[in-house]
Amino acid sequence: MQPSQDIGRLIEIMARLRTPETGCPWDLKQNFATIAPYTIEEAYEVADAIARNDMPGLKDELGDLLLQVVFHARMAEEAKHFAFADVVLAINEKLIRRHPHIFGAERNLSPEEVKSLWEKIKAEERKEKSLGAKSVLEGVPLALPALTRAEKIQKRAAQVGFDWPDLDGVLDKIEEEISELKAAGTKAEVEEEIGDLFFSLVNYARRANVDPEAVLRAATEKFERRFRGVERRATDAGKPVSETPLDELERFWALEKTSSR
């Protein structure tokens, strides 16, 4: 049988894998909860391929991510909740609804106006979904990365006016949290104050229109790049990094900082 480029073929393959008695034992054993971690992992692998500008890898990772959608849709169809076609219909309707400047009366909007309109429409959608909800914070996924979820929680609170008036207030809060961290005694207190400090830093990033996930990722990559340079310098000096004195490692680190500017 020849491979097919048709999405219908992928849906058929998934259905066969999930067919009782004749399907794949591993696939048959799965449910929404067990597949969810793979879905998150595949999304990160898509992002990683993009970051590395790996287009062949991106093609493969997008396929893996599409499989996750088909897998979840198949399990939902088996439980008579919805099918893959319903997923496609829902996203088509959402895209049309959120782009009135393309499919509706709105015209000639700037990118900033488009973003503002998008957020307004999303807010209206959330309002409809949350009729009877007890909090404006409901609906922020628990499975989001911690920094991203903190930012989204803060944005929700800011929408109802619970926000610092300016960046100076946020900076004062960061300094307060640092002082409280220095004064922390027990491990539990240290953990709490570190969490508060992270939350305040995310708040500053949000108010400064900076993506906290992106800047932390960039800082981590910078550290990794420089540390690999330290490792190379240690090896060139005749010792592995684990046997190199700290003062020498710090000298290598300073050299790496200078060379990477």
N, C-alpha and C positions, 0 to 999 in steps of 0.2 A: 504494500500500500504506500503510495506516494504521500509525502508530507503536504499539508495544505496551509495556505496563508489565511484561510477563512477563520474568523473568530469562532464561528459555529463548530469548527473541527475541535478547537480547544475545549469548548463546552461539552462536546460529545466524549472526548477523552476523559475529562473530569468525571462525567456521569458514569463511564465504564469503571473507573477506578473506585467509585463509591457504590457500585452495584453489589448488594449482598450476595454471598456465596461465591461469586466469580470475580469480585474486585480485589484490589490490593489490601492485604490485612492491615498494613500500617495506616493507609488512608481511611479505611473503614472505621478505625479505632478513634479517629480524631473528632474534635468538636470545636465550637467557636473559641472556647477558652484555651485549648491546647494549640490552636493555630495562630492565635493573636500574637504571641511572641515572635513567631516567624514573620508575620506581616510587618511588625515594627522593624525587625532586623533587615528585611528586604528593602524597606524604605531608606534605612541608613546606608545600605550598600549602593542604592541608587545615588544618594547624595555623595558618597565617597567616590564613585566613578566620575561624577561631574567635577568634584574638586580636583581629581587627578587628570581631568580632560581626556579620559579614556573612553572614546566613543564606541569601540567594539564591546568594551566591558559594560557601558551604559545600555547598549542594546540588550545584552544578556540579562542585566539586572532589571530592566523594565519588564522583560518577559517574566522573570521570577515574581515581580510585584504584581503583574497582571494575573499570574496564576493564583496569587493569594485572593484577589477579588473573585475570581471564578470559583475558588474553593469555598469561600464563605457563602457566595450566592448559591452554590449547589446544596450546601447543608441547609440553607434557609428554604430552598425549594422543597427539599425532602421533608422539612417540618411544616410545609405549607404556609410559610410566612410571605415569601416573595421569590422571584426568579431573577436571573441575570438581566433579562429584558426590562424588568421593573427598575433595576439599578440604573440602566442606561437611560430609561425614560425620565427618572428622577433628576439625573445630572443634566440632561438636555433642558428640562424645564427650569432648573436652577440657573443654568448659564444664560438662558434667554431672559429670565426674570432679573438677574443681576447686571444685565447689559442693556438697559433701556436706551442708551446712547447709540446702540447698534441696531437693536430689534424694535425699539419704540420711538417715542416722539423726541427724546433728548438728542441733541446734535452738537457737534463741534466743541466737545469738552476737552479741557487740558488734562494731562495725566493726573495732576493734583485733584482736579474736580472729579475725575473718574474714581480715584481712590476714595474721596469723601463720599461720593454717591454709593459706592460699593459698601462702605462701612455703614451708611444709613440704612441701606436695604437689609444688610445682615442683622442690624439692630432690630429692625422691624420683624424680621423672621424669628429672631430669638424671643421677642416680645410675644409673638403669637404662640410659640412653642411653650413659653413659660407661664401662660395664663394659669393662675392658681399656684405658681411657684412661690416658695417662702423666701427666696433670696435671689438677688441679681447675680450671685456667684454660681448658681446652679448651671450645669452643663459644661463646665470646664473639665475636660477629660483628666482623670487621675493618672493615666498612663503617659502623659506628656513628660518630656524631660523636665527636671525640676526647675531649671532657670526659665524655660519657656512657660511653664504653668504659673510660676510666680508672676511673670510679666502679664499674663492674661488675667490673672486674679486682680492684679493692681489696676489694669485697664478697666475692668468691670466696675471696681470701686470708684475709679475716677469719673466714670460716666454719670454717677449720681452725686458728684461733687466732693467725694472723700479723697482729697489729694493735696499735696503740698502746693502752696501758691507759686513757689519758684524753686530753682535748683539750690539756692543757699540753704533752704530748710532741709533738703535731702542731705546735703553735705554735713550739716550740723548733726543730723541723725546718724550718719555714718561715723562721725567722730565720737558720738555718744556710745554707739555700739562697740567701737574699738576700745573705749575706756572700760566698758562693762566686761569685755573679753579679757582685758588685762587684769581685772579684779576678780575674775571667775576663779573658784577654788576647786570644786569637785569636777569630775569628768562630765557629769550631767550638766553642770553649769556651763562648762566650756562648749559642749555640744549645742546647747541652746543659744549661746551668744554667737557662735559661729554661724548658726542658721539665721539669726537675726541680722548679722552683718551681711551675709549673702543676699538676704531679702532686700536690705537697704541699698546694696550695690546694684541689684537689678532695678530697683526703683530709680536710681540715678541714671542708669542706662536708658530706661524707658523715657524719662523726661528729656534726655539728651538725644533722643531718636537714634539710639545705638542698639543693635541686636545683641543681647548678652550672650546667647549661645555662640554666635559668630565670633565675637571678640575673644571669648574664652577659648574657643577652638583655635583661633589664630595665635593666641598666646601660648597654648600648649604646643602647637606646631613649631613656633619659634624656639621654645625651650628644647624640643626634640632635635631640631636642626643644630642648635648650638651645642647640645650635649654630645651629639654624634661627632661634632668637630673636636670636642674635648677628648673623646675616646680615640680619635685618630691621632691627635697630638701626643697623647699618652703612649700609644703604640709606637709612634715614630721615635719617641724618647727612650724606648726599650722596655717599657713596663705596661702591663694591662692597667686599666683605670682603677681596678680594685686594689692594686698595690701601690698606687701613686699617692704621695702625701697630699693632704687637703690644700695646703698652701700652693702646691704646684698645680693642682686642679683649678684653683681659683685664678691662678695666673693664666692658664689655658682658656678659662672661661672669659676673662677680660679680653684676651686676644680674639676670641670668637666674636664677642660683642662688637669689637672695633672693626673686624673684617666684614661683618654682616650689615654694617650701616650703609 
